Every structure is written in structure tokens, then in C-alpha cells.
Amino acid sequence: KGMTLDDLFNSYFEENILEKRTMVNYRAVQMKLRLYSKMLGEEQPDLTQWDILGVQAELRRERIKGFQDYVRGFLSWIKEFHNIASATRRNYFVIIRTMVNHAKNGYGIMLQMPKEPRAPKHDAKLVLSDLVVRHILTKNPG
């Protein structure tokens, strides 16, 4: 048996002492990943199938794409079916990246994350300080 994301989370929890709130966030991601696998109708995937360490260049691209598709699929699934806000989705992304780093450091499994999701564009509003507004309104410098 290879290494699943569940295995990674559990070993990460054994090796790291997390604050209660952080632990809740990590557990939430772990549970959602389990649900995602169930929704896909399969067991959690074996991460070694996407490992790119010591793999020929031709196979590498395919493996990278496989893992990135899995992560992107998960992120769009939680957006669509769980209506999770973009800031929380980015947080999920960061937690998955932490697991990917843990896999590399602890187990020699190297996975390639997709690009980080961009922060949402907020309505660009020009913010003027009170002094500037007062100056404009009174045309009185000072």
C-alpha cells in the first residue's frame, strides 16, 4: 500500500503540535478530502502514483498534471458543492501544500502543486484621507 493524503495528515499530526484552531482547520480539509474521494467513488488516491522523484521526464509531465488536476478538482468541488469562500479555499490550498511538503520531507514523495489561486479582486476604490477630502472641499490647503 502506498501513501494516501489521510496517511500524510495523520503522520503530520503525530509529528507536529498544532494549536486547537489550526488542528480544526486541518481536520476540516482532511474530512473534505475524504468526502471528495467518496464523491469520486473511489478510495483515496495513492500519492506515489504522482511522485516525480527519479522519474523520467516523459512520465513527469503526466504525473504532475494528474496531481494538479486532482487538487484543482477538489478546490472547484468545495467551491461548487460546499460554497466555501475564496479566502477559505486559499487556506485549504495552503494546508494541502503543507501536506505536500511533509510528503517530500518525511517520505521522499515529491508532488507538484498547481499555481496558487489568485486572491479575488476587490472593487478598486480610491481611498482619500480626511485631510485630502477637506482640502478638495474647501480648496484650503493646510
Buried (B, 14 or more C-beta within 10 A) or exposed (E): EEBBBBBBBEBBBEEEEEEEEEEEBBEBBBEBBBBBBEEBEEEBBBBBEBBBEEBEEEEBEEBBEBBBEBBBEBBEBBBEEEEBEEEBBBBBBEBBBBBBBBBBEEBEBBBBBBEEBEEEEEEEEEEEEEEEEBBEEEEEEE
